[in-house]
C-alpha cells in the first residue's frame, strides 16, 4: 500500500500511509483506537474503494470494489466483531459464500459436513458441524471465525484483535496456527493492543497515530517503551496502586452465593461463594472461562433472577438480588464484558448513552427529561474521562473502541455507585485509553467506591488489585494479597492445582 489517503466528508483520516507485508512474516499494525488501523484494513479487504493511493497484491495493482473481490484475490479478514450467522450451523457458516453444489445447483450438505469435520479437527475444535452457532460460547464462535478464514487457504490473513474473547489455551492454539501459516509462506497482518502478543508473534511492527505513519521497525529493534511512545506520543505510567489502604468498613458482604445452571437443575455454576469487599478496595476475581466469575458479578447485579440464592449485605444493610434497576438505585452498577451486545446502544448520542441508567434523576414529576440538567451532568462527568468525540450529539457508533468504553464507564459512574462490578473494563482498547481508565479507577477508590474486577490480562490484575480471589469450577480456590500474588500462583489456582485457599480462609 503506497500513499493511502482516505476521507470521510471533509475530514481526512488517513494521511498518505505506506504499508507492506512480505510472504512468511507476521506484521503487527499498532496504534491507539482511532489511529486509522481499521480504515487501512477495510481498504485492503475491499470494504472501502474510494481512496487515494496505490494497492498492490502479489506485485499487481488492485482496487477492490467489494470484499468478495479481496477474498478471491487471497485476502481473508478476521474482524474483531464476529460475522457469523448465529441461526445457521457450524458447517453452513464455514462454507458461507462458497457452498459446495451438486449438478442441479443444490447444496451438497453431506460433502460440506464431512469437509467441515476435517477443518474443525485440524483447527482443534471439538464441536459438531451440525451444531448451531448460537449454541456456542463467544470464545468458540471466535475460533470458528478463525477456522473459516484459514480454510480458504488465503495468501494474506488479517487478524483484528482475534484473542479478545479467548482463554489462554485457545490463544496458544491460535498462535500455533499463525506460526504454521507463516511457515507456509502466508503473510499475516496482526492487530492487537496486547504487548505480550506483539512481541510473541511480530517480525515487524508498523505504528499509526492520528491517521499518519509513525514508523516501521523489526520487533527485535523496537523496545516496548519506544513502541508505546510511537503509539501515544508520550510516556505512560505503570498501573500501580499509589493509593491509601482500603477503609475498614465493608461495602459488600457475600455469604454462600449459589447460581443454578441455566439448563442442568442439579448443577450450580457458582457454588457456595463467600467473600467481603471493603470501601475503597479493588478486589480482583480471577478464573478460567467457565469458572463462574462473570456469573458472580451478574448475580450481584440482580440480572440472574431466581437462579440466585445466598445472603448479601450492602454497606451493612440487607441487599436482595431482585433486579438490575433496583441494584442501580441502591448503588451497585455492572459493566459487562460485551459492550456491543449488552452495554451500548450504538445509535444513541453520547449524552443519552451516558445518562441511560440515570434517567429518573433528570425527570420531572410528569416524566419529562430535563435535558439541560442532563447535558450539564454528562459534560461535567465526561470531562475527567478525556473523552474524544466529535460532539455530545454524535452517535456512539462513530467513536473509537476506547472512547466507546469510556462512554460505558461514564454511564456506570453517573448513578454515583457505592460498588462497581467491572468485567473486562479494558478489553479491546489501546494502551493510552487503558492508562486513562487506570487513573480513573485510582480516583474512584480514593473516593471510597469499592470495585470488584475481572480482567483476563494478568499484569493488569496483579497491578490493580488489593486482593485477588481465584475461582475454579464455581468455587473459590484461593485468595492472594498484593504481596503474595504471582502469575504462576493465580494460574495454578485457576486450574485447580492448589488447595482451597492459599492462606487460611477467605476474609
Secondary structure, DSSP 8 states (H G I E B T S, - for coil): -EEEEEEETTEEEEEEE-----TT-EEEEE--TTSSHHHHHHHHTTS----EEEEEETTEEE--SSHHHHHHTTEEEE-SS----TTSBHHHHHTTTS--B-TTS-B-HHHHHHHHHHHHHHHT--S-TTSBGGGS-HHHHHHHHHHHHHHTT-SEEEEESTTTT--HHHHHHHHHHHHHHHHTT-EEEEE-S-HHHHHHH-SEEEEEETTEEEEEEEGGGS-HHHHHHHHHSS--------S----SSEEEEEEEEEEE-SS-TT-EEEEEEEEEEETT-EEEEE--TTSSHHHHHHHHTT-SGGGEEEEEEETTEE-----HHHHHHHTEEEE-S-IIIII--TTSBHHHHHHGGGGGGGB-TTS-B-HHHHHHHHHHHHGGGT---S-TTSBGGGS-HHHHHHHHHHHHHHT--SEEEEESTTTT--HHHHHHHHHHHHHHHHTT-EEEEE-S-HHHHHHH-SEEEEEETTEEEEEEETTT--HHHHHHHHTT-S-S-SSSS--
